[in-house]
């Protein structure tokens, strides 16, 4: 760690991991409700568990992105953060607002929460992933603006690098497209059309810029490959991301009342969305092969390569699986969508967050470059347990989804939704058991922060 | 090869490509807006009688987080049935929808998924049913494939 103010990242990373645990616990509750329908009913209906599961994910990823920015921007810009105190203040505002929102979900009925937070004044609640009370959304805007100001001023006064620039563009896009969450007309078609400007243009647009910038930063640091080479790759990857991903929004405009030409635009452009993810895989492996040094933090390297592979599988391959309009006609809103969602979010955004945490945490904890060998081995156990679990969760949900699409939508005698759900319960049980293994993996991962703290960093042979 | 393709070229592809395709996206959005009135069941929304009811129905839909279990036109959670076409599935009967919501047992059904009892007033039930009827009138290009959603 070269600059004192980078240390603020530690707060963000720790809070992110705390929310990660909450996300998984509530995921397990939902998974159980899928097969034991009355579990915790009526005290915690499925929708409440789901809000906590998805909202905790979103917030912890945002925390991790902000932590990543506070860590890497000063180092890239070669200057202290413009306003470290603002970063700390915003952390507490964000963390307390997130905590209060989750408490609201758990302690009040959702309609009471809407009344309490005066949803009537500017109704934005009750839409998937955007369930937060309007006041929380306004808080997110304030935090995002303060964050961008802080990062922007730091970049302005320091060295301008491509990584910083791309990261800043991604984060600015994130803030700008979030503003569409305040547009909520009664017309359902319009509501849905612009809801995707938040959701799709985040995860298949600007977030990929953030992902690319963080990955490029970690690869420069761990491989020692020339910055020029890595920056060229970064540009071409994010170019392909936005060239395919912006019109690729059309794959959400097949069946929601939008014109039918979107079936062509959406199919063709989103079929190309795997390309940037494949390039990212090639890029990461190439850079590691061409490395000029052997970095002692092997765990961070594993996470970086894991991100490149799993993002391609989850976002690229599993996305392509159901993105063509004639296929999507049968799979839209089924367990296939859930399967893709799980591996894409884990592979792309969870893993890049854990990559930067793995890379930066040793320094933030006062070490030179890496954790002890024992800690790293433990961390890698966590990596494999969680990653293999998510692969099987995805496969089981895919099995469930194929059967669901067939029985409910394609067979000779289409079967009602709930009858189909009973028939495919086996897959939900397998998913739940795998979810428990994921939780064990997460515990193993977290325990790696507490082992071998007094042991030295591993020694590495100097590469030729 | 490495020399032929420079960082500047990569950068220009990024800026140029992003700008071009974002403008194309805006153009398609503009065109879509032109077509929405013929597809989005605007007549129901603009009817002085039904419009306010549908607006109340959507508000209730949102303030009870229905999307947290159900899908609407395929978007939402996959825990409970699709509701974009529930009006058609229930025999084009608002009464059937209202009766279903009204009759949910407070403590659920042992061992099974069940919908909470929301204690809606008759006016609210009617508004929700009207909202679901309105959604069923949106032109979704023949999705879902059949009445089961």
Interface residues (C-beta under 8 A of the other chain):
Chain A: X30 X33 X34 X36 X37 X38 X41 X42 X45 X46 X47 X48 X50 X51 X110 X111 X114 X119 X123 X125 X126 X127 X128 X131 X162 X184 X186 X187 X188 X189 X190 X192 X193 X228 X229 X231 X232 X235 X236 X238 X239 X242 X243 X246 X247 X249 X250 X253 X254 X255 X256 X257 X258 X259 X260 X261 X262 X263 X265 X329 X330 X332 X333 X334 X335 X337 X338 X408 X409 X410 X414 X415 X416 X417 X418 X421
Chain B: X2 X5 X6 X7 X10 X11 X13 X14 X17 X18 X21 X22 X24 X25 X28 X29 X31 X32 X35 X36 X39 X40 X41 X42 X45 X51 X54 X55 X58 X59 X61 X62 X63 X64 X65 X66 X67 X68 X69 X71 X72 X73 X74 X75 X76 X77 X78 X79 X80 X81 X82 X106 X107 X108 X109 X110 X111 X112 X113 X114 X116 X117 X118 X134 X135 X138 X139 X140 X141 X143 X144 X145 X146 X147 X148 X149
